Amino acid sequence: MVTKAKRDTDAATAKAADRSIDVELGERLKRLRKNAGLTQAEVAARVEIDEKSLSRIEAGKMRPSLDTLDRLRKALDGTWGELFAFRDVDVETALRLRLVRRIMDAAPSELLVIEEKLR
C-alpha cells in the first residue's frame, strides 16, 4: 500500500525533474539560437510565437507544445537529439515518463501528430 507521504514525495520528485527538463531544454534552445546568430525576435517571428513566450521557454518557465518545439527545432536547424540527448539518467527517465503520460492523455488526433513527429 502506497502512503500519502510516498505519493507526495513521488509527486514532488516528478515536479522537480519536470522543472529541470524544462530548464535544460530552454538552455539548449537558447544555445542553438545563439549559435545560429539569431535574436529572440527573429526566431519568434520565424516560429510565429511572441517574443515573450520564447523568452519564457528559453528560461525554462514555459513548456512549448510539441508543434511549437518542432517549429523551433526547424527554425534553429537543430535535431531532436540535440534537444533531448540527456546525460543525466534521472532527467532522461523523467522525460521518458512525461512523454508517456502525454501520449496516454493525448486525443486520437494528437496521437497521429505525435507519431508523425517521431518518424
N, CA and C atoms as a LAMMPS dump frame, in Angstrom:
ITEM: TIMESTEP
0
ITEM: NUMBER OF ATOMS
357
ITEM: BOX BOUNDS ff ff ff
-5.0000000000000000e+02 5.0000000000000000e+02
-5.0000000000000000e+02 5.0000000000000000e+02
-5.0000000000000000e+02 5.0000000000000000e+02
ITEM: ATOMS id mol type element x y z
1 1 1 N 0.832 -1.18 0
2 1 2 C 0 0 0
3 1 3 C 0.878 1.245 0
4 2 1 N 0.576 2.165 -0.899
5 2 2 C 1.347 3.398 -1.016
6 2 3 C 0.748 4.444 -0.083
7 3 1 N 1.6 5.008 0.732
8 3 2 C 1.116 6.014 1.681
9 3 3 C 1.001 7.373 1.014
10 4 1 N 0.26 8.264 1.653
11 4 2 C 0.112 9.627 1.151
12 4 3 C 1.468 10.323 1.114
13 5 1 N 2.278 10.111 2.125
14 5 2 C 3.607 10.724 2.176
15 5 3 C 4.454 10.274 0.987
16 6 1 N 4.369 8.978 0.635
17 6 2 C 5.123 8.444 -0.503
18 6 3 C 4.635 9.064 -1.808
19 7 1 N 3.299 9.173 -1.962
20 7 2 C 2.738 9.799 -3.168
21 7 3 C 3.169 11.255 -3.265
22 8 1 N 3.151 11.963 -2.131
23 8 2 C 3.572 13.37 -2.121
24 8 3 C 5.039 13.508 -2.488
25 9 1 N 5.869 12.612 -1.963
26 9 2 C 7.298 12.633 -2.277
27 9 3 C 7.525 12.347 -3.756
28 10 1 N 6.831 11.326 -4.281
29 10 2 C 6.952 10.997 -5.703
30 10 3 C 6.501 12.158 -6.578
31 11 1 N 5.419 12.804 -6.195
32 11 2 C 4.907 13.948 -6.965
33 11 3 C 5.906 15.099 -6.933
34 12 1 N 6.498 15.356 -5.78
35 12 2 C 7.485 16.437 -5.661
36 12 3 C 8.726 16.127 -6.488
37 13 1 N 9.148 14.874 -6.475
38 13 2 C 10.312 14.465 -7.269
39 13 3 C 10.029 14.62 -8.755
40 14 1 N 8.841 14.187 -9.19
41 14 2 C 8.466 14.31 -10.6
42 14 3 C 8.393 15.782 -11.013
43 15 1 N 7.848 16.624 -10.142
44 15 2 C 7.744 18.054 -10.451
45 15 3 C 9.136 18.675 -10.591
46 16 1 N 10.051 18.323 -9.69
47 16 2 C 11.424 18.845 -9.761
48 16 3 C 12.122 18.365 -11.033
49 17 1 N 11.907 17.107 -11.379
50 17 2 C 12.515 16.567 -12.606
51 17 3 C 11.944 17.263 -13.828
52 18 1 N 10.618 17.483 -13.859
53 18 2 C 9.991 18.201 -14.972
54 18 3 C 10.592 19.588 -15.102
55 19 1 N 10.781 20.261 -13.975
56 19 2 C 11.348 21.619 -13.985
57 19 3 C 12.767 21.596 -14.547
58 20 1 N 13.567 20.595 -14.13
59 20 2 C 14.944 20.545 -14.627
60 20 3 C 14.971 20.244 -16.122
61 21 1 N 14.007 19.465 -16.599
62 21 2 C 13.91 19.19 -18.036
63 21 3 C 13.575 20.471 -18.783
64 22 1 N 12.62 21.234 -18.272
65 22 2 C 12.227 22.484 -18.922
66 22 3 C 13.4 23.456 -18.991
67 23 1 N 14.155 23.551 -17.902
68 23 2 C 15.317 24.452 -17.865
69 23 3 C 16.378 23.977 -18.849
70 24 1 N 16.665 22.687 -18.836
71 24 2 C 17.68 22.131 -19.748
72 24 3 C 17.27 22.327 -21.205
73 25 1 N 16.016 22.059 -21.515
74 25 2 C 15.526 22.239 -22.878
75 25 3 C 15.637 23.707 -23.292
76 26 1 N 15.245 24.609 -22.403
77 26 2 C 15.343 26.039 -22.69
78 26 3 C 16.77 26.476 -22.958
79 27 1 N 17.697 25.957 -22.156
80 27 2 C 19.116 26.297 -22.35
81 27 3 C 19.623 25.775 -23.687
82 28 1 N 19.171 24.604 -24.079
83 28 2 C 19.599 24.046 -25.365
84 28 3 C 19.04 24.855 -26.533
85 29 1 N 17.782 25.258 -26.418
86 29 2 C 17.198 26.102 -27.466
87 29 3 C 17.935 27.436 -27.56
88 30 1 N 18.236 28.015 -26.428
89 30 2 C 18.958 29.299 -26.405
90 30 3 C 20.345 29.149 -27.039
91 31 1 N 21.031 28.047 -26.705
92 31 2 C 22.356 27.801 -27.283
93 31 3 C 22.276 27.655 -28.804
94 32 1 N 21.282 26.911 -29.287
95 32 2 C 21.1 26.761 -30.735
96 32 3 C 20.827 28.111 -31.389
97 33 1 N 19.988 28.925 -30.731
98 33 2 C 19.652 30.243 -31.28
99 33 3 C 20.889 31.128 -31.357
100 34 1 N 21.666 31.15 -30.289
101 34 2 C 22.871 31.992 -30.273
102 34 3 C 23.906 31.49 -31.277
103 35 1 N 24.043 30.165 -31.386
104 35 2 C 24.981 29.603 -32.37
105 35 3 C 24.576 29.955 -33.795
106 36 1 N 23.276 30.109 -34.007
107 36 2 C 22.775 30.494 -35.333
108 36 3 C 22.88 31.999 -35.549
109 37 1 N 23.271 32.749 -34.509
110 37 2 C 23.407 34.196 -34.626
111 37 3 C 22.069 34.915 -34.736
112 38 1 N 21.041 34.344 -34.133
113 38 2 C 19.697 34.924 -34.221
114 38 3 C 19.265 35.532 -32.893
115 39 1 N 18.437 36.549 -32.984
116 39 2 C 17.855 37.149 -31.787
117 39 3 C 16.557 36.426 -31.447
118 40 1 N 16.071 36.657 -30.24
119 40 2 C 14.776 36.08 -29.869
120 40 3 C 13.678 36.607 -30.79
121 41 1 N 13.758 37.862 -31.139
122 41 2 C 12.739 38.456 -32.019
123 41 3 C 12.723 37.766 -33.383
124 42 1 N 13.909 37.489 -33.921
125 42 2 C 13.983 36.829 -35.229
126 42 3 C 13.408 35.411 -35.178
127 43 1 N 13.769 34.673 -34.147
128 43 2 C 13.278 33.299 -34.025
129 43 3 C 11.776 33.294 -33.771
130 44 1 N 11.319 34.165 -32.883
131 44 2 C 9.886 34.242 -32.579
132 44 3 C 9.083 34.532 -33.846
133 45 1 N 9.582 35.422 -34.681
134 45 2 C 8.885 35.752 -35.931
135 45 3 C 8.845 34.537 -36.871
136 46 1 N 9.957 33.82 -36.961
137 46 2 C 10.015 32.634 -37.831
138 46 3 C 9.054 31.541 -37.364
139 47 1 N 8.913 31.424 -36.054
140 47 2 C 8.12 30.335 -35.468
141 47 3 C 6.669 30.773 -35.235
142 48 1 N 6.43 32.056 -35.402
143 48 2 C 5.093 32.633 -35.223
144 48 3 C 4.581 32.5 -33.791
145 49 1 N 5.473 32.846 -32.839
146 49 2 C 5.079 32.981 -31.442
147 49 3 C 5.568 34.345 -30.983
148 50 1 N 5.049 34.818 -29.863
149 50 2 C 5.52 36.136 -29.411
150 50 3 C 6.86 35.987 -28.7
151 51 1 N 7.608 37.069 -28.737
152 51 2 C 8.961 37.074 -28.182
153 51 3 C 8.967 36.736 -26.693
154 52 1 N 7.957 37.19 -25.968
155 52 2 C 7.874 36.911 -24.528
156 52 3 C 7.743 35.4 -24.286
157 53 1 N 6.966 34.728 -25.111
158 53 2 C 6.827 33.272 -24.963
159 53 3 C 8.163 32.578 -25.205
160 54 1 N 8.891 33.001 -26.22
161 54 2 C 10.197 32.408 -26.489
162 54 3 C 11.142 32.644 -25.318
163 55 1 N 11.114 33.833 -24.767
164 55 2 C 11.946 34.145 -23.612
165 55 3 C 11.623 33.219 -22.441
166 56 1 N 10.342 33.001 -22.198
167 56 2 C 9.916 32.117 -21.104
168 56 3 C 10.308 30.659 -21.377
169 57 1 N 10.227 30.232 -22.622
170 57 2 C 10.647 28.874 -22.98
171 57 3 C 12.143 28.717 -22.731
172 58 1 N 12.931 29.674 -23.191
173 58 2 C 14.386 29.607 -23.011
174 58 3 C 14.779 29.649 -21.536
175 59 1 N 13.973 30.293 -20.71
176 59 2 C 14.255 30.379 -19.274
177 59 3 C 13.739 29.149 -18.519
178 60 1 N 13.052 28.258 -19.207
179 60 2 C 12.511 27.075 -18.558
180 60 3 C 11.254 27.349 -17.758
181 61 1 N 10.621 28.49 -18.023
182 61 2 C 9.417 28.879 -17.277
183 61 3 C 8.132 28.536 -18.016
184 62 1 N 8.273 28.099 -19.27
185 62 2 C 7.111 27.749 -20.067
186 62 3 C 7.466 26.529 -20.911
187 63 1 N 6.582 25.574 -20.953
188 63 2 C 6.815 24.354 -21.724
189 63 3 C 6.141 24.506 -23.089
190 64 1 N 6.919 24.416 -24.178
191 64 2 C 6.304 24.551 -25.508
192 64 3 C 5.504 23.313 -25.876
193 65 1 N 4.501 23.507 -26.713
194 65 2 C 3.771 22.361 -27.253
195 65 3 C 4.717 21.602 -28.179
196 66 1 N 4.36 20.389 -28.514
197 66 2 C 5.179 19.597 -29.428
198 66 3 C 5.3 20.291 -30.777
199 67 1 N 4.206 20.882 -31.24
200 67 2 C 4.216 21.597 -32.515
201 67 3 C 5.163 22.798 -32.463
202 68 1 N 5.083 23.583 -31.399
203 68 2 C 5.973 24.75 -31.258
204 68 3 C 7.419 24.302 -31.161
205 69 1 N 7.665 23.248 -30.409
206 69 2 C 9.025 22.736 -30.271
207 69 3 C 9.573 22.278 -31.619
208 70 1 N 8.744 21.639 -32.416
209 70 2 C 9.179 21.201 -33.743
210 70 3 C 9.487 22.405 -34.626
211 71 1 N 8.652 23.449 -34.561
212 71 2 C 8.922 24.652 -35.366
213 71 3 C 10.2 25.342 -34.891
214 72 1 N 10.44 25.371 -33.583
215 72 2 C 11.681 25.956 -33.057
216 72 3 C 12.893 25.159 -33.539
217 73 1 N 12.782 23.855 -33.439
218 73 2 C 13.88 22.988 -33.872
219 73 3 C 14.229 23.246 -35.333
220 74 1 N 13.207 23.315 -36.169
221 74 2 C 13.439 23.551 -37.597
222 74 3 C 14.007 24.943 -37.851
223 75 1 N 13.48 25.947 -37.162
224 75 2 C 13.956 27.326 -37.356
225 75 3 C 15.413 27.474 -36.942
226 76 1 N 15.855 26.643 -36.002
227 76 2 C 17.226 26.721 -35.496
228 76 3 C 18.132 25.662 -36.119
229 77 1 N 17.615 24.95 -37.122
230 77 2 C 18.367 23.865 -37.77
231 77 3 C 18.908 22.872 -36.756
232 78 1 N 18.1 22.585 -35.731
233 78 2 C 18.508 21.639 -34.697
234 78 3 C 17.94 20.258 -34.964
235 79 1 N 18.449 19.295 -34.236
236 79 2 C 17.948 17.931 -34.331
237 79 3 C 17.237 17.583 -33.03
238 80 1 N 16.393 16.555 -33.087
239 80 2 C 15.747 16.095 -31.857
240 80 3 C 16.807 15.623 -30.871
241 81 1 N 17.873 15.019 -31.362
242 81 2 C 18.956 14.556 -30.492
243 81 3 C 19.618 15.692 -29.737
244 82 1 N 19.819 16.817 -30.418
245 82 2 C 20.417 17.97 -29.748
246 82 3 C 19.533 18.48 -28.616
247 83 1 N 18.249 18.332 -28.781
248 83 2 C 17.323 18.816 -27.759
249 83 3 C 17.127 17.826 -26.616
250 84 1 N 17.189 16.53 -26.906
251 84 2 C 16.788 15.554 -25.9
252 84 3 C 17.823 14.504 -25.526
253 85 1 N 19.062 14.636 -25.938
254 85 2 C 20.092 13.665 -25.566
255 85 3 C 20.651 14.04 -24.193
256 86 1 N 19.975 13.591 -23.139
257 86 2 C 20.374 13.927 -21.782
258 86 3 C 21.387 12.922 -21.255
259 87 1 N 22.41 13.413 -20.576
260 87 2 C 23.407 12.543 -19.959
261 87 3 C 22.968 12.123 -18.556
262 88 1 N 22.168 12.942 -17.927
263 88 2 C 21.679 12.674 -16.579
264 88 3 C 20.538 11.664 -16.665
265 89 1 N 20.757 10.475 -16.141
266 89 2 C 19.775 9.402 -16.252
267 89 3 C 18.45 9.802 -15.613
268 90 1 N 18.48 10.496 -14.468
269 90 2 C 17.238 10.894 -13.813
270 90 3 C 16.427 11.834 -14.694
271 91 1 N 17.104 12.766 -15.351
272 91 2 C 16.406 13.691 -16.235
273 91 3 C 15.848 12.929 -17.429
274 92 1 N 16.638 12.029 -17.981
275 92 2 C 16.176 11.251 -19.131
276 92 3 C 14.976 10.388 -18.748
277 93 1 N 15.05 9.744 -17.603
278 93 2 C 13.939 8.911 -17.146
279 93 3 C 12.69 9.751 -16.925
280 94 1 N 12.851 10.915 -16.306
281 94 2 C 11.712 11.798 -16.069
282 94 3 C 11.095 12.247 -17.386
283 95 1 N 11.941 12.545 -18.357
284 95 2 C 11.437 12.955 -19.665
285 95 3 C 10.661 11.817 -20.321
286 96 1 N 11.202 10.617 -20.264
287 96 2 C 10.504 9.471 -20.848
288 96 3 C 9.136 9.269 -20.19
289 97 1 N 9.094 9.388 -18.866
290 97 2 C 7.827 9.229 -18.158
291 97 3 C 6.846 10.329 -18.532
292 98 1 N 7.342 11.552 -18.654
293 98 2 C 6.468 12.666 -19.029
294 98 3 C 5.913 12.458 -20.435
295 99 1 N 6.761 12.001 -21.35
296 99 2 C 6.294 11.751 -22.714
297 99 3 C 5.247 10.64 -22.745
298 100 1 N 5.476 9.595 -21.967
299 100 2 C 4.493 8.509 -21.913
300 100 3 C 3.173 9.032 -21.373
301 101 1 N 3.224 9.849 -20.32
302 101 2 C 1.994 10.422 -19.76
303 101 3 C 1.269 11.268 -20.792
304 102 1 N 2.026 12.085 -21.54
305 102 2 C 1.398 12.938 -22.557
306 102 3 C 0.773 12.103 -23.667
307 103 1 N 1.438 11.033 -24.044
308 103 2 C 0.89 10.156 -25.082
309 103 3 C -0.374 9.479 -24.573
310 104 1 N -0.343 9.014 -23.333
311 104 2 C -1.515 8.332 -22.771
312 104 3 C -2.707 9.276 -22.644
313 105 1 N -2.454 10.562 -22.424
314 105 2 C -3.528 11.547 -22.268
315 105 3 C -3.955 12.185 -23.582
316 106 1 N -3.239 11.883 -24.652
317 106 2 C -3.488 12.537 -25.936
318 106 3 C -4.802 12.073 -26.571
319 107 1 N -5.416 12.998 -27.258
320 107 2 C -6.609 12.678 -28.048
321 107 3 C -6.161 11.876 -29.275
322 108 1 N -7.056 11.103 -29.876
323 108 2 C -6.681 10.313 -31.06
324 108 3 C -6.036 11.148 -32.166
325 109 1 N -6.548 12.339 -32.41
326 109 2 C -5.958 13.174 -33.462
327 109 3 C -4.537 13.611 -33.093
328 110 1 N -4.275 13.804 -31.796
329 110 2 C -2.929 14.18 -31.354
330 110 3 C -1.958 13.015 -31.505
331 111 1 N -2.454 11.804 -31.349
332 111 2 C -1.592 10.631 -31.496
333 111 3 C -1.021 10.538 -32.91
334 112 1 N -1.811 10.885 -33.892
335 112 2 C -1.329 10.876 -35.276
336 112 3 C -0.221 11.889 -35.476
337 113 1 N -0.376 13.062 -34.885
338 113 2 C 0.649 14.115 -34.979
339 113 3 C 1.934 13.648 -34.285
340 114 1 N 1.782 13.073 -33.09
341 114 2 C 2.946 12.597 -32.343
342 114 3 C 3.689 11.517 -33.143
343 115 1 N 2.941 10.586 -33.708
344 115 2 C 3.572 9.525 -34.492
345 115 3 C 4.337 10.101 -35.674
346 116 1 N 3.74 11.083 -36.347
347 116 2 C 4.408 11.702 -37.494
348 116 3 C 5.676 12.423 -37.07
349 117 1 N 5.642 13.111 -35.927
350 117 2 C 6.821 13.848 -35.454
351 117 3 C 7.962 12.906 -35.072
352 118 1 N 7.622 11.699 -34.629
353 118 2 C 8.643 10.759 -34.192
354 118 3 C 9.304 10.005 -35.332
355 119 1 N 8.764 10.121 -36.534
356 119 2 C 9.367 9.425 -37.687
357 119 3 C 10.642 10.056 -38.111
